[in-house]
Amino acid sequence: MKISRTSTPPPGTRRVPGAGEDPLLVGLPPEAFDDRIAIVGTAGSGKTYAAKGFVERLLESGARVAVVDPLGVWWGLRASADGSAPGYPVIVFGGKHADVPITSDIGVALGRIVAREALVCVVDLSDLGSNAARRRFMAAFAEALYETNEEPLHLVLDEADLWAPQRPIKGWEGLLGHIEEIVRRGRVRGFIPWLITQRPAVVHKDVLSQADILIAMKLTASQDRDAIGAWIEGQADRQEGKRILGDLPRLQRGEGYLWAPGHGLLQRVVFPPIRTFDSSRTPKRGEHLAIPRTLAEVNLTAIVAALAASAGEDAKKPKEDRSGYARLEQELAGARARIAALEENNRELPFAACQNRGARCKRRSRSRRRRRNRPGSPAKNFRSQTSAAVASWDPRFAYGLG
């Protein structure tokens, strides 16, 4: 899907006050918004703010957008910058500003809804309680989304290192597999993934390397700069890449380097103000952030009905399927226990082998000593003759003094 700009918003979208036909965002052509984009930068560098500006452009074009928000900072798309007018009709699933509350157990149902319906939404996971609950939701959500989606969908993954870590937590490798499938092979199913992270060093390299466009904002840790170094070297000469990496720690908030090699772009840019409410802004000491007075209205009737119907699909599944799943889980747990026991045994083998080798060496040494000391043995005779010669040796005759 190529993003086009029209003077009339497509159905289901609404122009935010002040959203006119202004220049392209930081020089990106419209077709670049259908590329896989990675936005990296430290906390407070403005990466989420910049990403919101990009998403606003998608909403102006009528694109389908789903934002996975583990921090609860994207709901501000519903209001104008000053909060006095409505923003975009974005449905917020979950979080403190939810239109539709969610739990960690409805990942499959919500994934099907997002895949099947022509909507724009924020999936707010900030109120699910624990990282384990968020991962459980995301594993089911990503799998259902990948299996069901067929139309172009911009999937924005904020804090991407949570969903595609370089070192996945044991037992959660499946979540990484689902995200990798979406990023690497999802284009044929309509996926256009955007990744946002403050720690590119801990995002799985097989996921981060798939970005067509890289936006690097302030990065201070050498590990994080090294993580994008290989990507930069492939698009710019070595000296220029080294200079840019050296600049990253000194960038100001809202500044970044933009690489779009497919469009011939390599620029240092300053991102413009967003048009919607900045719900990701960090409050200053003693400050209370204002809440927008007006939010864009959304029609939830069809969504709630579809969510209930999708949940009902799971309830109608044969019980045999569920018992089979439980049986497989038990078998997997048993296999893991056996593997752990084998690993423990393998760790003990070298020590036991050393002990056995030492015992064998001692036995061989004792046997050799017994053979040498046996009466009549060549070794025994040689030692006896040598001892007699030494005992009868007279230095006077040896040196001609006798």
C-alpha positions as CSV (number, residue, x, y, z in Angstrom):
1,M,0.0,0.0,0.0
2,K,1.4,3.4,-1.0
3,I,0.4,6.3,1.2
4,S,-1.2,9.1,-0.8
5,R,-2.1,12.6,0.3
6,T,-5.5,13.9,-0.4
7,S,-7.4,17.0,0.7
8,T,-10.3,14.9,1.9
9,P,-9.6,12.5,4.7
10,P,-10.5,8.9,4.0
11,P,-13.5,7.3,5.8
12,G,-12.8,6.7,9.5
13,T,-10.2,9.4,9.9
14,R,-10.5,13.0,11.1
15,R,-8.1,15.9,10.5
16,V,-6.7,17.4,13.7
17,P,-7.0,21.2,13.8
18,G,-4.0,22.7,12.1
19,A,-3.3,19.6,10.0
20,G,-3.1,21.1,6.5
21,E,-1.2,20.2,3.4
22,D,2.2,21.1,4.7
23,P,5.6,19.8,3.5
24,L,6.6,16.2,3.8
25,L,7.9,15.1,7.2
26,V,11.7,15.6,7.5
27,G,12.1,15.0,3.7
28,L,10.6,11.5,3.7
29,P,8.6,10.8,0.5
30,P,5.1,9.3,1.0
31,E,6.2,5.8,-0.2
32,A,8.9,5.7,2.5
33,F,6.2,5.3,5.1
34,D,5.5,1.8,3.8
35,D,9.1,0.7,4.7
36,R,10.1,-1.1,7.8
37,I,11.4,1.7,10.1
38,A,13.5,1.4,13.3
39,I,13.7,4.4,15.7
40,V,16.4,4.2,18.4
41,G,17.4,6.6,21.1
42,T,17.9,6.9,24.8
43,A,15.1,7.7,27.2
44,G,14.2,11.3,26.8
45,S,15.8,11.6,23.3
46,G,12.4,12.2,21.7
47,K,12.1,8.9,19.8
48,T,8.4,8.2,20.8
49,Y,7.6,11.8,20.1
50,A,9.1,11.5,16.6
51,A,7.3,8.3,16.0
52,K,4.0,9.9,16.9
53,G,4.6,12.5,14.2
54,F,5.1,9.6,11.7
55,V,1.9,7.9,12.9
56,E,-0.1,11.1,12.5
57,R,0.9,11.1,8.9
58,L,-0.4,7.5,8.6
59,L,-3.7,8.5,10.2
60,E,-4.0,11.4,7.8
61,S,-3.7,9.0,4.9
62,G,-6.3,6.5,6.2
63,A,-3.8,3.7,6.9
64,R,-4.6,0.9,9.2
65,V,-2.4,1.3,12.3
66,A,-2.0,-0.7,15.5
67,V,0.4,0.6,18.2
68,V,1.6,-1.8,20.9
69,D,2.2,0.4,23.9
70,P,3.7,-1.2,27.1
71,L,4.1,2.2,28.8
72,G,0.7,3.8,28.4
73,V,1.9,6.9,26.5
74,W,0.1,6.7,23.1
75,W,-3.5,7.5,24.1
76,G,-2.8,11.3,23.4
77,L,-3.5,10.6,19.7
78,R,-7.2,11.1,20.6
79,A,-6.8,14.8,21.4
80,S,-5.3,17.9,19.8
81,A,-2.0,19.3,21.0
82,D,-3.5,21.6,23.6
83,G,-6.3,19.2,24.5
84,S,-9.1,21.6,23.5
85,A,-10.2,19.7,20.4
86,P,-10.6,16.1,19.4
87,G,-7.7,14.3,17.7
88,Y,-7.9,11.1,15.7
89,P,-10.6,8.4,16.3
90,V,-8.1,5.8,17.7
91,I,-9.5,3.1,19.8
92,V,-7.5,2.5,23.0
93,F,-7.6,-1.1,24.2
94,G,-6.4,-1.3,27.8
95,G,-4.6,1.1,30.1
96,K,-5.9,3.9,32.3
97,H,-7.5,5.7,29.3
98,A,-9.1,2.5,27.8
99,D,-12.1,2.5,25.6
100,V,-12.2,-1.2,25.9
101,P,-10.5,-2.9,29.0
102,I,-8.3,-5.9,28.3
103,T,-6.8,-8.7,30.3
104,S,-3.7,-10.9,29.6
105,D,-6.0,-13.7,28.4
106,I,-7.6,-12.1,25.4
107,G,-4.5,-11.8,23.2
108,V,-5.9,-14.2,20.6
109,A,-9.3,-12.5,20.4
110,L,-7.9,-9.0,20.1
111,G,-5.3,-10.2,17.6
112,R,-8.2,-11.4,15.4
113,I,-10.1,-8.2,15.8
114,V,-7.2,-6.0,14.8
115,A,-6.4,-8.2,11.8
116,R,-10.0,-8.4,10.5
117,E,-11.4,-4.9,11.2
118,A,-10.5,-1.7,9.4
119,L,-9.5,0.3,12.5
120,V,-6.7,2.2,14.1
121,C,-5.9,1.4,17.6
122,V,-3.5,1.5,20.6
123,V,-3.0,-1.7,22.5
124,D,-2.0,-0.4,25.9
125,L,-0.4,-3.1,28.1
126,S,0.6,-0.8,31.0
127,D,-2.1,-2.1,33.3
128,L,-1.6,-5.8,32.8
129,G,0.5,-5.9,36.0
130,S,3.7,-7.9,35.3
131,N,6.1,-8.4,32.4
132,A,5.1,-12.1,32.4
133,A,1.4,-11.1,31.8
134,R,2.5,-8.7,29.0
135,R,4.6,-11.4,27.3
136,R,1.7,-13.9,27.6
137,F,-0.6,-11.5,26.0
138,M,1.8,-10.5,23.3
139,A,2.7,-14.1,22.4
140,A,-1.0,-14.9,21.8
141,F,-1.7,-11.5,20.2
142,A,1.2,-11.7,17.7
143,E,0.4,-15.3,16.7
144,A,-3.3,-14.6,16.0
145,L,-2.5,-11.4,14.2
146,Y,0.0,-13.1,11.9
147,E,-2.3,-16.0,11.1
148,T,-5.4,-13.8,10.5
149,N,-4.1,-10.5,8.8
150,E,-4.4,-10.2,5.1
151,E,-4.6,-6.4,4.4
152,P,-1.8,-3.7,4.8
153,L,-1.3,-3.0,8.5
154,H,1.3,-0.7,10.1
155,L,2.3,-2.4,13.4
156,V,4.2,-0.1,15.7
157,L,6.1,-1.9,18.4
158,D,7.1,0.5,21.1
159,E,9.9,-0.8,23.5
160,A,10.6,-3.5,20.9
161,D,13.4,-5.0,23.0
162,L,10.6,-6.4,25.3
163,W,9.1,-8.4,22.4
164,A,12.2,-9.3,20.4
165,P,15.1,-9.5,22.9
166,Q,18.6,-10.6,21.8
167,R,18.5,-13.1,24.7
168,P,15.0,-14.3,25.2
169,I,13.9,-15.5,28.7
170,K,13.7,-19.2,28.9
171,G,10.2,-20.4,28.0
172,W,9.4,-17.3,26.0
173,E,11.3,-18.0,22.8
174,G,7.9,-18.4,21.1
175,L,7.2,-14.7,21.4
176,L,10.5,-13.8,19.7
177,G,9.6,-16.3,17.0
178,H,6.2,-14.6,16.3
179,I,7.7,-11.1,16.1
180,E,10.6,-12.3,13.9
181,E,8.1,-13.9,11.6
182,I,6.1,-10.6,11.3
183,V,9.2,-8.5,10.7
184,R,11.1,-10.8,8.4
185,R,8.3,-12.5,6.4
186,G,5.2,-10.5,7.2
187,R,5.2,-8.3,4.1
188,V,3.4,-11.0,2.1
189,R,0.6,-10.8,4.8
190,G,0.4,-7.0,4.7
191,F,2.6,-6.2,7.7
192,I,4.6,-3.0,7.8
193,P,6.4,-3.1,11.2
194,W,8.0,-0.1,12.9
195,L,10.3,-0.7,15.8
196,I,11.0,1.8,18.7
197,T,13.6,1.1,21.3
198,Q,16.0,2.8,23.7
199,R,18.4,-0.2,23.8
200,P,19.2,-1.4,20.2
201,A,22.0,-3.6,21.7
202,V,19.4,-5.8,23.3
203,V,17.0,-6.1,20.3
204,H,17.5,-9.3,18.5
205,K,19.9,-8.7,15.6
206,D,17.8,-10.7,13.2
207,V,15.0,-8.3,13.8
208,L,16.8,-5.0,13.9
209,S,18.8,-5.8,10.8
210,Q,15.5,-6.0,8.7
211,A,14.9,-2.3,9.0
212,D,14.7,-0.5,5.7
213,I,15.0,2.9,7.3
214,L,16.9,3.8,10.5
215,I,16.4,6.8,12.6
216,A,19.1,7.1,15.3
217,M,18.6,9.7,18.0
218,K,20.8,10.4,21.0
219,L,22.7,7.2,22.1
220,T,25.3,7.3,24.8
221,A,26.1,3.7,25.5
222,S,28.9,2.3,23.3
223,Q,27.0,-1.1,23.1
224,D,24.0,0.6,21.6
225,R,26.0,2.5,19.1
226,D,27.9,-0.6,18.1
227,A,24.6,-2.4,17.6
228,I,23.7,0.0,14.8
229,G,27.3,0.4,13.5
230,A,27.0,-2.6,11.1
231,W,23.8,-1.2,9.7
232,I,25.4,2.2,9.1
233,E,28.5,0.8,7.5
234,G,26.4,-1.0,5.0
235,Q,24.9,2.3,3.9
236,A,27.7,4.9,4.3
237,D,31.4,4.9,3.9
238,R,33.4,3.8,7.0
239,Q,34.8,7.2,7.9
240,E,31.4,8.9,7.6
241,G,29.8,6.1,9.7
242,K,32.4,6.6,12.4
243,R,31.8,10.3,12.5
244,I,28.0,9.9,12.8
245,L,28.4,7.3,15.6
246,G,30.6,9.8,17.4
247,D,27.9,12.5,17.1
248,L,25.1,10.4,18.6
249,P,25.9,11.1,22.3
250,R,25.9,14.9,21.6
251,L,22.5,15.1,19.8
252,Q,19.8,17.2,21.4
253,R,16.3,16.1,22.2
254,G,14.3,15.9,19.0
255,E,17.4,15.5,16.8
256,G,18.4,12.4,14.9
257,Y,20.2,10.9,11.9
258,L,17.9,9.6,9.2
259,W,19.0,6.8,6.9
260,A,16.7,5.8,4.0
261,P,19.1,4.1,1.6
262,G,16.3,3.0,-0.7
263,H,15.4,6.7,-1.2
264,G,18.9,8.1,-1.2
265,L,18.6,9.9,2.1
266,L,21.2,10.3,4.8
267,Q,20.5,13.4,6.9
268,R,20.7,15.0,10.3
269,V,17.2,16.2,11.0
270,V,15.2,18.0,13.7
271,F,11.7,16.5,14.1
272,P,8.8,19.0,14.0
273,P,6.2,19.3,16.7
274,I,3.4,16.8,16.7
275,R,-0.3,17.9,16.3
276,T,-1.8,15.7,19.0
277,F,-1.5,15.7,22.8
278,D,1.9,14.8,24.1
279,S,0.9,12.1,26.5
280,S,4.5,10.8,26.6
281,R,6.0,13.9,28.1
282,T,7.8,13.5,31.4
283,P,6.4,15.9,34.0
284,K,8.7,18.3,35.7
285,R,9.1,18.3,39.5
286,G,5.9,19.4,41.1
287,E,4.0,19.5,37.8
288,H,0.7,17.8,37.2
289,L,0.1,17.0,33.5
290,A,-3.2,18.4,32.2
291,I,-5.7,15.9,30.8
292,P,-7.3,16.8,27.5
293,R,-10.9,18.1,27.8
294,T,-12.0,16.7,24.4
295,L,-11.2,13.3,22.9
296,A,-12.2,12.1,19.5
297,E,-15.3,9.9,19.6
298,V,-15.1,6.3,18.5
299,N,-17.8,3.8,17.7
300,L,-17.3,0.8,20.0
301,T,-20.5,-1.1,19.3
302,A,-19.1,-3.2,16.4
303,I,-15.8,-3.7,18.2
304,V,-17.3,-4.9,21.4
305,A,-19.5,-7.3,19.5
306,A,-16.6,-8.6,17.4
307,L,-14.5,-9.1,20.5
308,A,-17.2,-11.1,22.2
309,A,-17.8,-13.2,19.1
310,S,-14.0,-13.9,18.7
311,A,-13.8,-14.9,22.4
312,G,-16.8,-17.2,21.8
313,E,-14.9,-18.9,19.0
314,D,-12.4,-20.1,21.6
315,A,-15.1,-21.2,24.0
316,K,-16.7,-23.4,21.3
317,K,-13.5,-25.3,20.6
318,P,-13.7,-29.0,21.6
319,K,-12.5,-29.8,25.1
320,E,-10.2,-32.4,23.5
321,D,-8.1,-29.6,22.0
322,R,-7.6,-28.0,25.4
323,S,-6.7,-31.3,27.1
324,G,-4.3,-32.1,24.3
325,Y,-2.7,-28.8,24.8
326,A,-2.3,-29.4,28.5
327,R,-0.9,-32.9,27.9
328,L,1.7,-31.4,25.5
329,E,2.6,-28.8,28.1
330,Q,3.1,-31.6,30.7
331,E,5.3,-33.6,28.2
332,L,7.3,-30.4,27.5
333,A,7.9,-29.8,31.2
334,G,9.0,-33.5,31.6
335,A,11.4,-33.2,28.7
336,R,12.9,-30.0,30.1
337,A,13.4,-31.8,33.5
338,R,15.1,-34.7,31.8
339,I,17.3,-32.3,29.9
340,A,18.3,-30.5,33.1
341,A,19.1,-33.9,34.7
342,L,21.3,-34.9,31.8
343,E,23.1,-31.6,31.8
344,E,23.8,-32.0,35.5
345,N,25.2,-35.5,34.9
346,N,27.3,-34.2,32.1
347,R,28.9,-31.6,34.4
348,E,29.9,-34.4,36.8
349,L,31.5,-36.6,34.1
350,P,34.8,-34.7,33.7
351,F,35.5,-34.8,37.4
352,A,34.6,-38.5,37.6
353,A,36.8,-39.3,34.6
354,C,39.7,-37.5,36.2
355,Q,39.3,-39.5,39.4
356,N,39.2,-42.7,37.4
357,R,42.3,-41.8,35.4
358,G,44.2,-40.9,38.6
359,A,43.3,-44.3,40.2
360,R,44.5,-46.1,37.1
361,C,47.7,-44.2,37.0
362,K,48.5,-45.1,40.6
363,R,47.8,-48.8,40.0
364,R,50.1,-48.8,37.0
365,S,52.9,-47.1,39.0
366,R,52.7,-49.6,41.8
367,S,52.7,-52.5,39.3
368,R,55.8,-51.1,37.5
369,R,57.6,-50.7,40.9
370,R,56.8,-54.3,41.8
371,R,58.2,-55.6,38.5
372,R,61.4,-53.6,38.8
373,N,62.0,-54.9,42.4
374,R,61.3,-58.6,41.5
375,P,64.5,-60.8,42.1
376,G,66.2,-61.7,38.9
377,S,64.7,-58.9,36.9
378,P,67.1,-57.0,34.6
379,A,66.3,-53.7,36.4
380,K,67.0,-55.4,39.8
381,N,70.3,-56.9,38.6
382,F,71.5,-53.6,37.1
383,R,70.8,-51.7,40.3
384,S,72.7,-54.3,42.3
385,Q,75.7,-54.3,40.1
386,T,75.7,-50.5,40.1
387,S,75.5,-50.3,43.8
388,A,78.5,-52.8,44.2
389,A,80.7,-50.8,41.8
390,V,80.0,-47.6,43.6
391,A,80.7,-49.2,47.0
392,S,84.1,-50.5,45.8
393,W,85.2,-47.4,44.0
394,D,88.5,-45.9,45.3
395,P,89.3,-42.4,44.2
396,R,93.1,-43.0,44.5
397,F,93.1,-45.5,41.7
398,A,90.6,-43.4,39.7
399,Y,92.9,-40.4,39.6
400,G,96.3,-42.3,39.5
401,L,97.2,-41.5,43.1
402,G,97.8,-45.2,44.3
